[in-house]
Amino acid sequence: MGIAISMGALCTALADVPGTIIHKRNGLLISTTLIFITALVTGLVASNTG
């Protein structure tokens, strides 16, 4: 759980750049979506390696 949280914070921090609020929002939404997809795929693959 701690690794997932720290990876999420790291990836989301990359989108926190100077710019307009629209660019910040879009960057955070994209990074959150990518983190969710990555965690979902990793969970599915890890449960099928039996």
C-alpha positions as CSV (number, residue, x, y, z in Angstrom):
1,M,0.0,0.0,0.0
2,G,2.8,2.4,0.8
3,I,4.6,1.8,-2.5
4,A,1.4,2.5,-4.4
5,I,0.8,5.7,-2.5
6,S,4.3,6.9,-3.0
7,M,4.3,6.1,-6.7
8,G,1.0,7.9,-7.1
9,A,2.4,11.0,-5.3
10,L,5.5,10.9,-7.5
11,C,3.6,10.6,-10.7
12,T,1.1,13.3,-9.8
13,A,3.9,15.7,-8.7
14,L,5.2,15.6,-12.2
15,A,2.0,17.2,-13.5
16,D,2.3,20.0,-10.9
17,V,4.1,22.5,-13.1
18,P,3.7,26.3,-13.5
19,G,1.0,27.2,-15.9
20,T,-2.7,27.8,-16.2
21,I,-5.2,26.0,-14.0
22,I,-6.5,24.2,-17.0
23,H,-3.1,22.7,-17.8
24,K,-2.6,21.7,-14.2
25,R,-6.1,20.1,-14.0
26,N,-5.5,18.2,-17.3
27,G,-2.1,16.9,-16.2
28,L,-3.4,15.7,-12.8
29,L,-6.4,14.0,-14.4
30,I,-4.2,12.2,-17.0
31,S,-1.7,11.1,-14.4
32,T,-4.4,9.9,-12.1
33,T,-6.0,7.9,-14.9
34,L,-2.6,6.4,-15.9
35,I,-1.9,5.4,-12.3
36,F,-5.3,3.8,-12.0
37,I,-4.9,1.8,-15.2
38,T,-1.4,0.7,-14.2
39,A,-2.5,-0.4,-10.8
40,L,-5.5,-2.3,-12.3
41,V,-3.4,-4.1,-14.9
42,T,-0.8,-5.0,-12.3
43,G,-3.4,-6.4,-10.0
44,L,-5.0,-8.4,-12.7
45,V,-1.6,-9.8,-13.9
46,A,-0.5,-10.6,-10.3
47,S,-3.6,-12.6,-9.6
48,N,-3.2,-14.7,-12.8
49,T,0.4,-15.8,-12.2
50,G,-0.7,-18.9,-10.2
